[in-house]
Amino acid sequence: MKEAPPADLAQVEDVAAVWPDRGDREFMTRLWRSYVVPRTQAIREAQGRGVYILELLAVHPGCQRLGAGKALVQWGTRAADEQGVKAIVEGTPVARRLYEQCGLRAQIEEMQFDVGDEFAGRKMPKLTFMVREPKS
Ligand SMILES: CC(C)(COP(=O)(O)OP(=O)(O)OC[C@H]1O[C@@H](n2cnc3c(N)ncnc32)[C@H](O)[C@@H]1OP(=O)(O)O)[C@@H](O)C(=O)NCCC(=O)NCCS
């Protein structure tokens, strides 16, 4: 990714179709605005060289703990190395050890989401912002 993601969720999703409820839509719009802040910062720091964002990692429950997840992450970190750029992930707790095994390190232990007081009681994602420097 060489360009920062839009801060406005409506630019990347059909928000009215995905979240027909107005409250859900507003909550997700605010969540997204905070979610993209760290990766936007990383992309800016890369000064046009870009970063590899590793996302949407999931292995079928019947096939977990067989090495597929690790193979997929290593595919991504290898691609980042070939380009000489950072690999980045917004990782869930269950995948933390896997990412660490692949060389990613926590840069933000728990990402913060500024959704406003009216949504403060909603369940927020628990995500760690993790980064791996390229191997030359
Ligand atoms: C995270 C996930 C992709 C891992 O896939 P996987 O194919 O089972 O992972 P691997 O077999 O390559 O595991 C590699 C290592 O990661 C760690 N690991 C994997 N699953 C783990 C779990 N449920 N709890 C703790 N550690 C885990 C282990 O250290 C494991 O090595 P080991 O099996 O030798 O102990 C899978 O659990 C998943 O789809 N989870 C739900 C979706 C999700 O949270 N995705 C992450 C988004 S950031």
The ligand as a Gaussian input file, in Angstrom:
#p B3LYP/6-31G(d) Opt

LIG

0 1
 C       -4.830000     -17.115000      13.658000
 C       -5.015000     -18.257000      12.681000
 C       -5.059000     -17.713000      11.237000
 C       -3.826000     -19.216000      12.804000
 O       -3.849000     -20.155000      11.734000
 P       -3.172000     -21.599000      11.895000
 O       -3.090000     -22.213000      10.515000
 O       -3.883000     -22.391000      12.920000
 O       -1.724000     -21.217000      12.433000
 P       -0.418000     -22.147000      12.445000
 O       -0.795000     -23.590000      12.452000
 O        0.475000     -21.713000      11.323000
 O        0.205000     -21.758000      13.861000
 C        1.505000     -21.218000      13.996000
 C        1.716000     -20.846000      15.444000
 O        0.858000     -19.771000      15.826000
 C        0.462000     -19.947000      17.191000
 N       -0.996000     -20.165000      17.231000
 C       -1.818000     -20.507000      16.212000
 N       -3.094000     -20.604000      16.650000
 C       -3.085000     -20.300000      17.952000
 C       -4.082000     -20.242000      18.967000
 N       -5.376000     -20.512000      18.693000
 N       -3.721000     -19.917000      20.210000
 C       -2.416000     -19.657000      20.496000
 N       -1.418000     -19.698000      19.592000
 C       -1.752000     -20.021000      18.336000
 C        1.179000     -21.166000      17.711000
 O        2.388000     -20.758000      18.301000
 C        1.410000     -21.940000      16.432000
 O        2.488000     -22.823000      16.498000
 P        2.297000     -24.316000      17.115000
 O        1.033000     -24.887000      16.539000
 O        3.546000     -25.015000      16.686000
 O        2.200000     -24.105000      18.606000
 C       -6.325000     -19.027000      12.991000
 O       -6.338000     -19.362000      14.369000
 C       -7.593000     -18.264000      12.666000
 O       -8.086000     -18.308000      11.527000
 N       -8.145000     -17.570000      13.686000
 C       -9.383000     -16.794000      13.547000
 C       -9.206000     -15.540000      12.691000
 C       -8.157000     -14.595000      13.264000
 O       -8.161000     -14.230000      14.444000
 N       -7.227000     -14.201000      12.366000
 C       -6.174000     -13.264000      12.689000
 C       -6.536000     -11.912000      12.194000
 S       -5.314000     -10.724000      12.626000

